[in-house]
Amino acid sequence: MKKNNYLKKSYDYEGRFGSYWHQINEIFTLVNPGQTILEVGPGNNFMSHYVSQRNIGVETLDIITETNPTYVGDVTQIPCKENQFDCVCAFQVLEHQPFELLQPSLIEMLRVSKQYLLFSVPDVRWFLSLDLRIFSSRNAIRQIVSFPRLTNRVLKVPQSAKDHHWEIGRPGCSLATILREIAAVESLQLQNHYRVPSNPIHHLFVISKKV
């Protein structure tokens, strides 16, 4: 996707900022000041810029040069050393390549990570979102209940890099399918996964290396 697509007003809708918050919160939970992360597909660089202000070293990888990445390359062949980063992130990236590349991408990202891997992908299942706040509290009790889509079109063959090859909830790509792909990689340990409460069309996964 070209950089100017990330700068369009329609790209950063309200829910996407909710996704940014959860991405950043997971990073701050796993990564300490002075440690490093690699972000695959930095997009508009919002997340990497914010995190770098907390004394966390941020490097980026992209297949295009317009986003000014640290490294130009593919997620299945990252031009970095083993265990080079404390955490590797790929938010709303992996769906832009064929589904059969999911496992190789996870293995390669974990190769260059010392411990953690974060990624998110689209989740187009229908949902019911409940948000309970008490008086003036900024904290909320949130719960999302997911449902299969009653109308579920198959994605068209991608015509450009911005198109999706797959999404959770589409025919042949259930959440259970994704979880099986992760479980099949012996070196991975799934720590957590959830639909982002303020943006349920994004599903976030937290993974670590098995000790």
N, C-alpha and C positions, 0 to 999 in steps of 0.2 A: 504494500500500500504506500502511495506517495505521501510525503510529509504534509503537503497542503490539505490532505483529507483529514488529518488529525487536528487541523486548525479551524475547521469549519464549526460554526456555532452549533450545528446539529450533533456533532460528535460528543461533546461533553454535556450530556443531559444531567438532570438532578440525580438520577440513580447511579450514574457512573461515579459521581463523587462519593457515594456510599461505598462503591466497590473500592475506590482509592483508599478510603479510610480502613477498610478491612485488610487490604493488601499491606498497607503501612503498619497497621497494628500487629499483624502476624510477623512481619519482619522485625519490629521492635521487641517482640516476645522472644524471638529465636536468635537474634543477632545483637551482639554487644558493641558499644562504641569502640572504634579501633579495628573492628573486623570488616570483612569485605563481602559484597554480593555481586553477582552477575545478573543483569536483567536482559532476558532474551526478548527482542521486539520492544524497544522502549517507547515507541509511539511518539507522543508529544513530550516525553521526558518529564512529565509532571511528578510521577512517583519517584524516579531516581533523583530528581533535583531536591525534592522534599527530604528524602532519606539522607542524602549526602550532607545536609545541614546539621545532622545529629552525629557528626563525626564517624559515619560509616562510609567506608570506601565503596564507591559504586562504579562498575564498569559495565558496558553494554555490548550486545551482539545483535546484528541485523543483517539481512540479506541485501539491504539497500544502503546507499551512502547518505541519502537525504536526511536521515535522522542523526547523522554524525556519531555513529557507534564507535566504541573503542576497537571492536573487531568486526570485520565484515566476513560473514560466513553463515553456514546452515546449522540449524540446531542439531542435526544428526551427525555433524562433523565439526565440533567446536574447536577452534584453533587455540586451545589453552591446555595447560598442564593438568595432570591429575591432582585433585584436592587443592586447586588453586584458590577457591573461594569458600567462605563459610556457608553460603547459601546461594542457590541459583533460582531465579524466578522467571516464569513465563506466563504472563497474564493476558488472556484472550489472544493467544498466538497459535496454539497447536491445532486448532480447528481449521487453520488455513492450509493445512497439508493433508494428504490422504490418511485415513484412519489407521492403515497398516504401519504408518510411521510413528504412531503414538509410543509404542514400546521402545523402539530404538531411540527415540528422542528422550524419553525418561532415563534410559540407561546412560546415554551420553551426558545429559545434564548432571546426573548423579556422579558420573566419573570425575567431573571437574569440581564437584562440591565436596567439602570435608564432611558435611553432616546433613544439611537440609535442602529440600526442594519444595518450592511453592508453585502451583499453577492453577489457572482457572480457565474454564471453557463455557460456552453457552449452554444453558439449560432451558429448553422451550416447553417443558411440561406445564400444563395448567396448574394454578396454585391458588390457595386461599391464605392470605397474609393477615395475621392478627397482631396488633400493636397496642399494648396497654401501658399507659402512663398515669402515675398517681400525683395529682396536684402539680407542683412546680418542678418535680424531679426531672433531670435531664436524662436519666436512665429509663429504659423501657423494657418491658417483658415482651419479647417477640417470638412468634411461632409461625412457621410456614408448613402448610400441608400440601403435598404435591399430588396431582392427578394426571393420569394418561390423557393425551389429547384425543378428543372425539373426532376431529378432522386433522389428519396428520400427513401432509404432503411430503413427498420425497424431495430432497434438495436437488436443484438443477446442477448439471455438470458445471463446475466453476469455470468462469471465463477470464478471471483476473485474480491477482494476489489478494484482493480485498474480499473475495467470496469465500464462503465456508464450505468445506468438504463434508463436515458432519457436525451434529449438535446432539446433546443429550435429549432424549425424548423423540427423536426422529426414528422412522422405521429402521430396525437393525442396529440401533445405537441407544440402548437403555442405560440407565445408571448402573445396573448390574453388570452390563458388558464392560463399562469403564473400570469398575472395581475388579473384575476378573483379569483385565489387562494389567492392572497394577499388581495384583496378587501373584501373577505369573512370573514377575521379576523377583527372583529370590533375594536380591540385595536390598530391596525396598521394604519399608515398613510404613503403612498408612497410619498416620497419627490422628487425622481428623478430616472431615469433609462436610461441607454445608452449602446451601444456597444462601447467597448474601441477603440478609433480611431486608435491607433497603433497596435491593436490586436483584430480585430472585431469578432474573434471566442469566445471572452469572453464578457458576458453581465453583467453589474454591476447594482445593485439595492441599493438605499439609502432609509432607512425606519426609522421612528420615532414613539414613542408612542403618541397616541392621548391624548391630555390634557383633 
